[in-house]
Amino acid sequence: MNIFGQHRRKFLKYGLVSGLGIFFSGHWSSVPSQAASLIHAARDGLLPPDANGMRLPKGFSSRIVARSGQTLFGYKWHAAPDGGATFAVAEDGGWIYVSNCELKNKEGGVGALRFDRHGEIVDAYSILSNTSRNCAGGHTPWKTWLSCEEVNKGQVWECDPFGKIPPRLRPALGAFRHEAVAVDLQMKQLYLTEDEPDGRLYRYTTSTFDTAGNPDLNDGYLEVAEVINDRIGKVRWHSLPDPLATSIPTRYQVKHSTPFDGGEGIWYHQGIVYFTTKGDNRIWSYDTRNMQLRIVYNAAYYLFPALTGVDNITANAAGELLVAEDGGNMQIVVVSQDEILPLLQVVNQDQSEITGPAFSPDGSRLYFSSQRGASGMHEDGITFEVSGPF
């Protein structure tokens, strides 16, 4: 047994909350304890790099679907591809992959790739432009993409992946260095991360819903989290007096709110909100029903951690977490209750980062980008597709 196996259970079960000094016992109520497909696929290790410079498990294959600067159906695929998501196209069985552009000075936005039911690209287009540092974001169950600006007093734009409805600014979701958003499907609330060394965790709630039962993103209130019981991770929520931060940054408006060291990706799965913090290389879980916070991964407790540079996060249908590395070993790592293993690795691109992991609607393909490619320059981003026995 290697060092990861010797210490795995202990380190996945306990984590230390920065600044609080108390250990939280981890929980994985929605993640299967038995190995699911991705862990099983990863156990035999990764093969040597393929023609696209990607190491994959046996039975998987990769292709490049877009490169920054490449013109596809009249759209020049954007530089610095970042957060992404997929959306099913009901009329023909195809799907859309949307990808943020993390350029500054109003050069950012969101691009989209349209695939037919066979996985061939049939269109490409912009769904948002003239924004800044669109980093991550989140999909909604009503088939929109929430694109987050990672700048001082950045905001959230709601975008139509199909390109039919103009993007809409959602100021009720606050003005701060937005990173990512996840929608609680049961409580109809939104959770948001903030990319600051002392960023906060936020929650948006509304009492107004449309005819389909979807929350109104203009007529709600924003709250910030405070951990009130260090020992069990109990969380209290406080309303923000000034979500637009007209005079005081949102993270400083509630004295007792709890800081998180560089909030990154966030994902909702069966009552649990998972999010990552890059400053301390942790994965957190928040039980929305019990209002309890846990740490389920803490790199500090491994001599040779299998996962560092934690960033974007997603999950498969079984509840296994996939975490993309910003730096680290340029891997996407699969995390289950009992194991942490690399699922894939992009080689010779150490000055880049993995961004935007998202499964196709049927779960058979995984999309993501290397934001800066081999050169480390934003204009050399590469967007990939991986197929296999997911």
PyMOL commands that set and color helices and strands:
alter all, ss='L'
color gray80, all
select helices_A, chain A and resi 3-13+37-42+171-173+250-252+299-301+378-380
alter helices_A, ss='H'
color red, helices_A
select strands_A, chain A and resi 14-16+23-25+54-55+61-67+71-72+75-76+81-89+94-101+108-115+121-131+134-139+145-149+156-159+168-169+178-184+189-194+201-206+220-229+234-239+263-269+272-277+282-287+292-298+310-315+321-325+331-335+340-346+354-359+365-370+382-387
alter strands_A, ss='S'
color yellow, strands_A
deselect
rebuild
show_as cartoon
